[in-house]
Amino acid sequence: THKMLFQHTLTEQNRGLISYPPGVYHALQNVGVTDALLVNMPTRPYDHVDPDKYRLPLVNDVIPFKFETSVGW
């Protein structure tokens, strides 16, 4: 799965739980017309001294995906 892109659509009728392994970049986007609810359940508290979270710009050369809008970013 190295360097592969996985895109999944969740809806009110198709709800789900997604678990991201360590070191995997991920992003979420609400494409509906109603508010979406996201519940984040980290396995450990965030450590500001030794962060385990890294951000990429929405437009980058690492992930071959283009968001239609950057609203909320």
LONUTOR-477420 format. One line per field, with one value per residue (C-alpha): x, y, z. Coordinates in steps of 0.5 Angstrom, whole numbers, plus 500, padded with zeros to 3 digits. Layout:
N
east [X, ...]
north [Y, ...]
up [Z, ...]
This chain:
73
east [500, 506, 505, 498, 492, 485, 479, 473, 466, 462, 454, 449, 447, 454, 457, 464, 470, 477, 483, 490, 496, 502, 506, 500, 498, 490, 485, 478, 473, 465, 462, 455, 450, 449, 454, 458, 460, 467, 470, 477, 480, 487, 491, 495, 495, 498, 505, 507, 514, 515, 509, 507, 502, 505, 502, 503, 500, 494, 497, 504, 508, 507, 500, 497, 490, 487, 481, 476, 476, 480, 475, 476, 483]
north [500, 505, 511, 509, 513, 511, 515, 513, 517, 516, 518, 519, 512, 509, 511, 508, 508, 509, 508, 511, 507, 511, 515, 516, 522, 523, 529, 529, 534, 535, 535, 535, 541, 539, 539, 533, 530, 528, 524, 524, 518, 519, 513, 518, 525, 530, 532, 539, 538, 531, 532, 526, 530, 533, 538, 538, 544, 542, 542, 538, 533, 528, 526, 526, 529, 535, 538, 542, 547, 549, 552, 551, 550]
up [500, 500, 496, 494, 495, 498, 498, 501, 502, 508, 508, 513, 510, 510, 516, 518, 523, 519, 523, 520, 522, 524, 519, 514, 512, 512, 510, 511, 507, 508, 501, 503, 504, 511, 517, 518, 525, 526, 532, 533, 538, 539, 542, 547, 548, 544, 546, 544, 545, 541, 536, 532, 528, 521, 516, 509, 504, 501, 494, 495, 491, 496, 495, 488, 490, 489, 493, 490, 495, 501, 505, 512, 512]
